[in-house]
Amino acid sequence: MGIHGSSTATIVLDNAMVPVENLLGEPGQGLKIALNVLNLGRFKLGAGCLGAAQLCFETALNYARQRKQFGKPIIEFGLVKEKLARMAAKIFAMNAVIYRTAQLLEESVSKADAGNPKEVLKAIEEYAIECSIVKVFCSEALGQITDQEVQILGGYGYCEEYPAARHYRDARINRIFEGTNEINRLVILQMLVKKAMVGKLALFPLIKKFQAEMAGPIQAVESSNLVQEFFFRLNNAKKIILLASEANLQKYSQALEEHQIVISLMSDSVIDIFILDSALAAYAKAPSEKNEGFLKLLFADTLPDLRIRSENLFACCLEGDELKTTLAMTKKFFRIAPPNIEVLINSIVQKL
């Protein structure tokens, strides 16, 4: 359907002999190498999606500035502004999560003995979760961005003479490459639980702490500092998602793998939290009016999704009065005054 510049074909190896000097790693350990190739491949695929997303956005932005309808450029229309603002905010988030993960990988690999393949593979594997998050988020963000690019170009976006049609077709494979996004969602949760079980991730002590907080009052943050305010909101979301996930782990235990919809709710929550956390860190490092707009839009769009997902997770494992009581307590962690979305979008597009 797309990527026509890539040769796609079936290769069959029948009784193929591999010389000893060409062997990678040790006999019987090929799966470990393959999985680590996938880890890096997933990360690099996300970086490729970022480059493609930037190209799609620039194409759409330039067209919207030049194309006139009803006597003025279509970039002046609110619904076009909304598409461009959300495309740009997604790209800001993609950029943040990719560079954050790149730094984590680089620091981990730099500590390993470059002459020892096992050490290098282990260093990469430490951030398998982050690589899967990058892959899922960036490939799906690119899918949304190419779709909006086609929409902004209108009829021209659907014609092969213009680049938007090729962008749209080529982007689709990214949700299938390097392990489908469905497989990656399963991997994210499996790896998180595995790390928690062996003590590499201190989730269980946090759960006990948060359970105690659920019964007490939640103090609203009063701060003129945007980073502090959003950190407080995000931290509350983390607490609820962690408690909702733990409740499902308790109920389903070893049978959790049979409940893929529950796993997906948890993994999507982990992805959203990591993305918001990365975007917040990126803004804290490089605060500007434009980045502030992106951050506010990302939080306005994502925190309500996290609230709904947490409620769905609790509903998957609790019933009756226990569910009602839990949902009532959950709401106080998500008390969010939404921004004036029209003013925010207009401000973002003006700065673009």
N, C-alpha and C positions, 0 to 999 in steps of 0.2 A: 504493500500500500504506500509505503514511503521509503526513506533512505535509499533512493535509487543509485546513489553514488557508492553504496556498499554492496559487495558481491555476497549474496545470500544463497547458500546451497547446502544440501545434505552431503556429509562426508562419511563414508563407511570404511573402517579399518578392519580388514579380514586377515587374521594371522600375521599382523604386522610385528616385526621384530625391532626392539629398541636396543641399540648398543649400550653396554654398561656405562661408558663414559658420558652418555646422554641422559642418564637417569637423574631426575630431580628428587632430592631428598632420599628417603629410604624406601625399600620395597614394602608395599602394603600401606604406606602412609600418604598416598596421593590425595586422599580426600581432604586432609588437613591443608595441603598446599592449595587445593582447589577452592576451599572455603575462604582461605585468606586472600586468594586472588579476587574472590567475590567481594570481600570486605573493601579492599582498595578500589575495586571496580565500581562498587556502589557509590563510594565517595567521589570518584572522578566523574562518574555519570552525573551526579548532582552538580558538580562544577560546570560540566558541559551544558546542563540545563540552564544554569545562571547566564552563561554567555548567550545562549539562544533566546532566553527571556528578554535580555537587554536589547537584542537586535529586534525582536518583535515589538517591544515597547517603543523603541525609537521610530520604527516604521509607522506605527499607529499614531504616535505623537506628531510626527512631521505631516502625515496625511491630514490629521484633524486640524492642524494649523492652516493648511493650504486649501482644503476643501470647503467651499462656501455653499450654504443652503439658506434660503430666505434672507439673502443679503448679508450674511455674516459667517465667519468661519465656524465649523461645527464644534470646535473646541469650546465655544462660548455656551453651548447647550449643556444643561445640568446633567443629563443622563450620559453624555459622552465624558464629561468631567469625572463622573463617578467611576466609570470604567478605567480611565487613565489613572486616577488616584489609587484605586485598589491594585492595579497592575504594578504601579511604582512601589507601593507599600509591600507587596509580595516580594518584589526584587530586593528591597532593603532587608527583609527577613532572610531571604535566600543567601544574600551576601554575608549577613551576620553569622548564620549557622555554618556556612562553608568555611569561612576564615577561622572561626572558633575551632571547628573540628580539625582543620589543617594544622593548627598550632598544637592541638592535643596529640595528633599523630606524629608530628615532627619531634616534639619533645620526648615522646615515648620511644620512638625508633632511635633517636640520638643517644639514648642511654644504653642501648643494646650493642653487643659486639657485632660489628658489621660483617665479620668473617664467620659468624655463627648463625646459620640460617634459622635454627630453632629459636634462638633469642629474638631475631628480627620478626619471625612469624608470631611469636608470643606477644611482642610489643604491639603489633598491629591488631591482634585479636582483642587486646584490652579495650579497644574502642569500636568493637563490632556493632554495638548498639547505636552509637552515634552515626556510624556509616550507614546503617539501615534507615535511621531517621532522616539523614540528608537525602538519601535516595528517594524515599517515599514522598517527603514534603516537596522537594525540588521538582520531581517529575510531575507531581499533581499540580503544583503551582504553574509550571510551564504549560500544562494542558489547559488550564484556565486562562492563562495569558494569551496563548495562541488563539483560543476561541474568541476572546474579546478583540484581538487584533483583526480577525476576519469580520467581526460584527461592525467594528468602527469603519473598516474599508467598504462595508456594504456589498453591493454587487461586484465591485472590483475584487473584494476579498475572496470571492468564490471563483474567480477566473484564474486560469493557469498562467496568464501573462504577468500577473502580479505575484510577489513573493509570499504573500500571506497564505495562499493555498498550500504551497510546499511546506511552509513552516508548520501549518496545522497537521499535515499528514506525517511529516518527519517526527513531530513531537510525540506521537501516539505510542511509539515503540518503547519509550523510556519507562513506562509503567509495567513493561513486560521484561525488558532486559535485566540481566544481573539478579535474577530471582524476582518473580512478580511482586507487586506491592502487597498482595495478600500474604505471600510467604514471608515477606519482610516484617509485616505486622505480627505474625506468629513468632518470628525470631526475636523481635524486640522484647516481648514479654518473657519468653523462655529464658533469654540471657539475663534479664533483670532479676527474675526469680532465682536463677542459678547463682548469681552474684550475691544475692541476699542470703541464700541458704549456706554459703561457704564463708560468710562474714566479710566479703569484699565491699558490701554496700550496707550501711547501718540503717536499714529500713525498719526493722522490728522495734528497736528502741524508740524511734520516732513515732511509730504507730501508738505505742503506749502513752507517750507524751501528748499526742494529738487527741487521743480518746478522752483524756482528762480535761483538755481544753474545750471539747465539744459541750460539756455541761456548764461551763462558765460563760460570763459575758464577753462579748467581742468589742474591743475598743476601736472606734473608727479613727483612722489616722487623719490628723489635721496637719498638713504640711504643704508649704509652698514649693517644696522640692519634688519635682516630678518623679525622679528616680526613687525616692523614698516611698512616695505614694503608690507607684506601680509595683514596687517590690512588695509592699504590704499586701496589695490585692492579689498578686501572683502567689505569694506565700500561703494565703488563705485557700486559694484554689488547689495548691499542692496538697495541703492538709486533707481536704475533703476527698480529692481523687485517691490519695493514698489509703484513707479509711474505707472508701467504697470498694477499692480493689482488694484490700485485706479481707473485707467481709465476704467477697466472692471466693477468694482463695480458701477461706475457712470452710465455706459451704461445699465447694466442688473438689477441693484438695487434688488428689491424683487424677480425678476425672475431668479436670479443667480443660484439657486438650480437646475434649469432645464438645466443648461449648465455645466455638470459634467466634460467635457474635459477641460474647462477653469479653473474650480476649481482644477482639478488635476495638471495643469500647475503651478498654484499658490502654491499648497501644496508641490509639488516636489521642488519648488524653496525655500520655507521655510525650508524644510528638509535639502537641500544641504547647505544653509546658516548656519543653526544651527550646522551641522556636521563640516563644515570648521571652524566656530567660536570656537567650542569645541576643535578641533584638534590644532588650533593655540594657544589656552589657555594652552593646555596640553604641547605643545612644549615650550612655554614661561616659564612654571614651571619646566620642565626637559629637557633643551636643550642638545642635543648630536648629533653627526654626523649621527647616524642611524635615530633618530627622525626627523632630518632635511631632510633627504632623503624622508621619508614617507610624510612629510608635503609638500615638493615640488611636489611630484608625485600626491598627492591628489588635490592640487591647479591646477596643469597642466591638470588633467583629468576633474575637476568639473567646473572651471570658464568658459570654452567654452560652456559647457552645459547650464550654467546660462545665458550666452549671447544669445544663440539660443532660450531658453525658453522665455526670455524677448521680443525678436523680435516676437515670435509666439503670445505672450499675446497682444502686441500692434496691431498685425495684426487681432486679434479677435475682436477688438473694434474700430479701426481707418481705414480710407480708403483714397485713392488718395494722394494728396499733403501733407495732414496732416500726413499720415503714413510715406511717404518718408522723410519728415523733421524730424520727431521723430526718425526714425531709424538712420538717419545720426548723430543726436545728441547722440543717444545711443552708437554708436561705439566708441566715444571718451572716454567713461567711461570704456571700455573694451580693452584698448590698452595694450596688454600683449605680451611680448617676450617669446615664449615657450622655455623651457630648452632643452638641447641636451638629448633627452629621453633615448638614448642608453647608454650614459655615466652615466646618473642618475640611470638607472636600474642596470647596472653592479656594480655601487658603493653600492647600497642597498644590492644586493645579496652577495657581498663580505663580508659585515658586518654581514649578517645573518649567 
